[in-house]
Amino acid sequence: MESRATLKAVRLSPRKARLVAANVVGMDVSKALDILRFTPQKAAGVIRSVMYSALSNSTSNTSIDPDTLVVRRIIVNEGPSWKRFLPRAQGRASSIRKRTSHITVILAED
């Protein structure tokens, strides 16, 4: 059995989120939450909250024992980008893309 949780359009670059997510894939949930708690990046707090949601889904929907859960996968996809412009010299403008992410955490029994 597995449980999952998804957070969409979070204001976080997918590339930066994937670097943090790669650190905890394959670990026990309690150990992964501890590692994310002490990781200084913004992505760690966001992934941690999604992991708590997946943990809550597993206990309420399927009554899986939370001590046997392992982080099976963390999928970070690209969400919609916000388009902004920065004024430059001689009346020009350069574009800025503020990226967003869709984060899915999948927990499974060991």
C-alpha positions in Angstrom: 0.0 0.0 0.0 1.1 3.5 -0.6 -0.1 7.0 0.2 0.6 10.3 -1.6 0.2 14.0 -1.2 0.6 16.8 -3.7 1.3 20.5 -3.4 0.8 22.6 -6.6 2.1 25.9 -7.8 4.5 26.4 -4.8 6.8 29.4 -5.4 10.0 27.4 -5.6 12.3 26.5 -8.5 12.0 22.9 -9.5 15.7 22.5 -9.9 16.4 23.6 -6.3 13.6 21.4 -5.0 14.9 18.3 -6.8 18.3 18.7 -5.1 16.7 18.6 -1.6 14.3 15.8 -2.6 17.1 13.6 -3.7 18.6 13.5 -0.2 15.7 11.7 1.4 14.3 9.3 -1.2 14.5 5.7 0.1 14.7 6.6 3.8 12.4 5.8 6.6 9.9 8.6 7.1 11.0 9.5 10.6 14.6 9.8 9.5 13.7 11.8 6.4 11.7 14.3 8.4 14.6 14.8 10.8 17.0 15.4 7.9 14.5 17.9 6.3 14.1 19.6 9.6 17.8 20.6 9.8 18.3 21.3 6.1 18.6 25.1 5.6 17.0 25.4 2.1 13.5 26.7 1.7 12.6 23.6 -0.3 13.2 21.4 2.8 10.4 23.0 4.7 8.0 22.7 1.8 8.8 19.1 1.2 8.6 18.4 4.9 5.0 19.8 5.0 4.0 17.7 2.0 5.5 14.6 3.6 3.5 15.3 6.8 0.4 15.5 4.7 1.2 12.1 3.0 1.8 10.6 6.4 -1.6 11.9 7.6 -3.2 10.5 4.5 -1.8 7.1 5.1 -3.0 6.9 8.7 -6.5 8.3 8.0 -7.4 6.7 4.7 -5.7 3.3 4.7 -4.7 2.7 8.3 -1.1 1.9 7.5 1.3 1.8 10.5 3.4 5.0 10.1 6.5 3.3 11.5 6.8 1.0 8.5 6.6 3.7 5.8 9.5 4.6 3.5 9.8 7.5 1.1 9.3 5.8 -2.2 9.5 8.8 -4.5 9.4 12.6 -4.5 8.3 14.0 -7.8 9.0 17.6 -8.6 7.5 18.9 -11.8 7.6 22.4 -13.3 4.5 24.5 -12.6 3.4 27.7 -14.3 6.0 30.5 -14.5 5.4 34.1 -13.6 6.6 36.4 -16.3 8.2 39.7 -15.1 10.3 42.3 -16.7 13.4 44.2 -15.5 14.2 47.6 -16.9 17.6 47.8 -18.7 19.6 50.5 -20.3 18.5 52.5 -23.3 14.8 51.7 -22.9 15.1 48.0 -23.2 13.7 45.3 -20.8 14.9 41.8 -20.0 12.5 39.1 -19.0 12.5 37.3 -15.6 10.8 34.0 -15.1 9.8 33.3 -11.6 9.4 29.5 -11.5 6.9 27.4 -9.6 6.8 23.7 -8.8 4.3 20.9 -8.3 5.6 18.5 -5.6 4.3 15.0 -5.0 5.5 12.7 -2.2 4.8 9.0 -2.3 5.2 6.9 0.8 5.0 3.1 0.8 5.3 0.3 3.2 8.7 -1.3 3.5 
